């Protein structure tokens, strides 16, 4: 299995923790990790290499490509998303030509099961396979991107990408042409771009392959038709995605899977890493059950961790 991550120096700890969860749950699979970055320090390269090769016996490759590919692409000063996310659009140029497909995976998630069934998914005739976005019922992005309201907007945090298809259908150049014409429409970075250009070339995966934090809440914003399916698939998720602003390395994240993220943190070189606590948030958190009961807050469903 070929796994791709796009990172920068700031995200190395979170990438390392994610890879710890991935490799711990895929010990019986042959895994090749591909790290794409504009720049990485020698120390950060070594710590990721050590996790992958020394701890788990897998293989890792680094592609240090500079920022010329992405520095002019849309980005916002207060954004919690790195420009490195756009490297997804250039994988056919960055990776060796003999790699035919990859699993692209964000760093703000945990892998809790074997990825072999995902890897074995047939995507012949498609550019990629993806999971419905946790805010798919909001149609403002459909109007902004020129998509029909019936279109199922996908989340780009976990993608099974058919690189052979991208090469034969000139996908990278099509993405850049659309960007050149409509760049002011972009809000969600290359996720918007991929949805806009590949809306007729995507096939959909089970929600368990990208169980986003909004799917764990009492009031979801996915399509109503997905409700019962998500209820079933959240009982055995393969990937937990801490999508959104509050990440598990931050105090304000109260995702029910945060303790599991801390468990994998303690299996990694960042053992003991925890966010600094602030008394104001600690006190406010005591009111969350009341806020939930009054409908003032969209809290999480009850989830039992293994």
LUMMI-730174 format. One record per residue (C-alpha): residue in three letters; x, y, z. Coordinates in steps of 0.5 Angstrom, whole numbers. Layout:
% residues N
aa_X_Y_Z
Ala_X_Y_Z
...
END
This chain:
% residues 306
aa_X_Y_Z
Unk_0_0_0
Unk_3_7_-2
Unk_1_12_3
Unk_2_20_2
Unk_2_25_7
Unk_3_33_6
Unk_6_36_11
Unk_11_42_14
Unk_15_43_20
Unk_10_45_24
Unk_6_39_23
Unk_11_33_24
Unk_9_31_31
Unk_2_30_29
Unk_4_27_22
Unk_8_22_27
Unk_3_21_32
Unk_-2_19_26
Unk_3_14_23
Unk_4_11_29
Unk_-4_9_29
Unk_-3_7_22
Unk_3_3_22
Unk_0_0_29
Unk_-6_-3_26
Unk_-3_-5_19
Unk_3_-9_22
Unk_1_-15_17
Unk_1_-10_11
Unk_7_-8_7
Unk_6_0_7
Unk_10_5_4
Unk_10_12_7
Unk_11_18_2
Unk_12_25_5
Unk_11_31_1
Unk_13_38_4
Unk_16_44_2
Unk_22_44_7
Unk_23_39_13
Unk_29_40_18
Unk_34_34_18
Unk_32_33_25
Unk_24_32_23
Unk_26_28_17
Unk_30_23_22
Unk_24_23_27
Unk_19_21_22
Unk_24_16_19
Unk_26_13_26
Unk_18_12_27
Unk_17_8_20
Unk_23_4_19
Unk_26_3_26
Unk_19_2_30
Unk_15_-1_25
Unk_19_-4_20
Unk_16_0_14
Unk_19_4_9
Unk_19_12_8
Unk_21_16_2
Unk_21_24_3
Unk_20_29_-3
Unk_22_36_-1
Unk_19_40_-7
Unk_20_47_-5
Unk_14_52_-5
Unk_14_54_-12
Unk_8_50_-14
Unk_3_53_-8
Unk_6_59_-6
Unk_1_63_-11
Unk_-5_59_-9
Unk_-11_62_-5
Unk_-10_62_3
Unk_-12_66_8
Unk_-8_69_14
Unk_-12_66_20
Unk_-12_59_17
Unk_-11_53_21
Unk_-10_49_14
Unk_-3_49_11
Unk_-1_51_4
Unk_2_44_4
Unk_-5_41_3
Unk_-5_43_-5
Unk_1_38_-6
Unk_-5_33_-7
Unk_-6_37_-14
Unk_1_35_-16
Unk_2_28_-14
Unk_3_26_-21
Unk_9_31_-22
Unk_12_29_-15
Unk_11_21_-14
Unk_15_16_-19
Unk_11_14_-25
Unk_11_7_-23
Unk_6_9_-17
Unk_-1_7_-20
Unk_-5_9_-14
Unk_-4_12_-7
Unk_-8_13_-1
Unk_-8_20_1
Unk_-9_22_9
Unk_-9_28_13
Unk_-5_28_19
Unk_-11_30_24
Unk_-13_23_24
Unk_-13_17_27
Unk_-12_10_23
Unk_-16_5_28
Unk_-16_-1_23
Unk_-13_-5_17
Unk_-13_0_11
Unk_-13_-6_6
Unk_-20_-6_5
Unk_-20_1_3
Unk_-13_0_-2
Unk_-17_-6_-5
Unk_-23_-2_-7
Unk_-24_-2_-15
Unk_-23_5_-17
Unk_-22_3_-25
Unk_-25_9_-29
Unk_-25_14_-23
Unk_-20_20_-21
Unk_-21_18_-14
Unk_-26_15_-8
Unk_-28_19_-2
Unk_-33_20_3
Unk_-38_25_4
Unk_-36_31_8
Unk_-39_32_15
Unk_-43_39_12
Unk_-45_36_6
Unk_-52_39_7
Unk_-50_46_6
Unk_-51_48_-1
Unk_-47_55_-1
Unk_-41_51_-3
Unk_-45_48_-9
Unk_-47_55_-11
Unk_-40_58_-10
Unk_-37_52_-14
Unk_-42_52_-20
Unk_-45_45_-17
Unk_-52_42_-18
Unk_-55_42_-11
Unk_-56_34_-12
Unk_-48_33_-12
Unk_-45_30_-6
Unk_-39_34_-4
Unk_-34_30_-1
Unk_-28_31_4
Unk_-21_31_2
Unk_-18_29_8
Unk_-18_21_6
Unk_-17_20_-1
Unk_-16_14_-5
Unk_-13_17_-12
Unk_-12_13_-18
Unk_-6_16_-21
Unk_-6_13_-27
Unk_-13_16_-29
Unk_-10_23_-27
Unk_-4_22_-32
Unk_-9_19_-38
Unk_-14_25_-36
Unk_-10_31_-35
Unk_-13_32_-28
Unk_-7_36_-26
Unk_-7_41_-31
Unk_-15_41_-31
Unk_-15_43_-24
Unk_-10_49_-25
Unk_-14_51_-31
Unk_-20_52_-26
Unk_-16_55_-21
Unk_-14_60_-26
Unk_-21_62_-28
Unk_-25_61_-21
Unk_-19_62_-16
Unk_-24_67_-12
Unk_-29_62_-11
Unk_-24_58_-7
Unk_-25_57_1
Unk_-24_50_3
Unk_-17_50_-1
Unk_-16_44_-6
Unk_-22_41_-3
Unk_-26_46_-6
Unk_-22_45_-13
Unk_-22_37_-13
Unk_-30_37_-12
Unk_-31_43_-17
Unk_-27_39_-23
Unk_-28_32_-21
Unk_-35_32_-19
Unk_-37_27_-25
Unk_-30_23_-24
Unk_-31_21_-16
Unk_-34_14_-13
Unk_-36_14_-6
Unk_-33_10_0
Unk_-36_8_7
Unk_-36_13_12
Unk_-32_9_16
Unk_-26_11_12
Unk_-27_18_14
Unk_-31_19_20
Unk_-31_26_21
Unk_-32_30_28
Unk_-39_33_25
Unk_-41_26_24
Unk_-40_24_32
Unk_-45_30_34
Unk_-52_30_36
Unk_-54_34_30
Unk_-51_32_24
Unk_-50_36_17
Unk_-49_31_13
Unk_-55_29_8
Unk_-61_26_12
Unk_-61_20_7
Unk_-54_18_11
Unk_-56_19_18
Unk_-58_11_19
Unk_-52_9_15
Unk_-47_13_19
Unk_-50_11_26
Unk_-48_4_24
Unk_-41_5_21
Unk_-39_10_27
Unk_-40_3_31
Unk_-33_1_28
Unk_-30_7_25
Unk_-23_5_21
Unk_-21_12_21
Unk_-23_18_26
Unk_-22_25_23
Unk_-21_31_27
Unk_-24_35_22
Unk_-25_43_24
Unk_-22_48_28
Unk_-21_44_34
Unk_-15_39_34
Unk_-14_34_39
Unk_-7_37_41
Unk_-11_43_43
Unk_-15_44_50
Unk_-21_46_47
Unk_-22_39_43
Unk_-27_35_47
Unk_-28_30_41
Unk_-29_23_45
Unk_-24_20_41
Unk_-19_25_44
Unk_-16_20_49
Unk_-15_15_44
Unk_-11_20_40
Unk_-7_21_47
Unk_-6_14_47
Unk_-2_14_41
Unk_1_20_43
Unk_4_16_48
Unk_7_11_44
Unk_10_16_40
Unk_17_20_41
Unk_12_25_43
Unk_10_21_50
Unk_7_26_55
Unk_5_32_50
Unk_-1_35_52
Unk_-4_42_51
Unk_-4_47_57
Unk_-10_48_61
Unk_-14_54_62
Unk_-18_55_68
Unk_-23_59_64
Unk_-24_53_59
Unk_-24_48_65
Unk_-30_52_68
Unk_-34_53_62
Unk_-33_46_60
Unk_-37_44_67
Unk_-43_47_64
Unk_-43_43_57
Unk_-48_38_59
Unk_-53_44_61
Unk_-52_47_55
Unk_-53_41_51
Unk_-60_39_55
Unk_-62_46_53
Unk_-60_46_46
Unk_-55_51_46
Unk_-49_47_44
Unk_-49_41_39
Unk_-45_36_43
Unk_-42_29_42
Unk_-46_23_42
Unk_-44_18_47
Unk_-39_13_45
Unk_-35_8_48
Unk_-28_7_47
Unk_-25_0_46
END
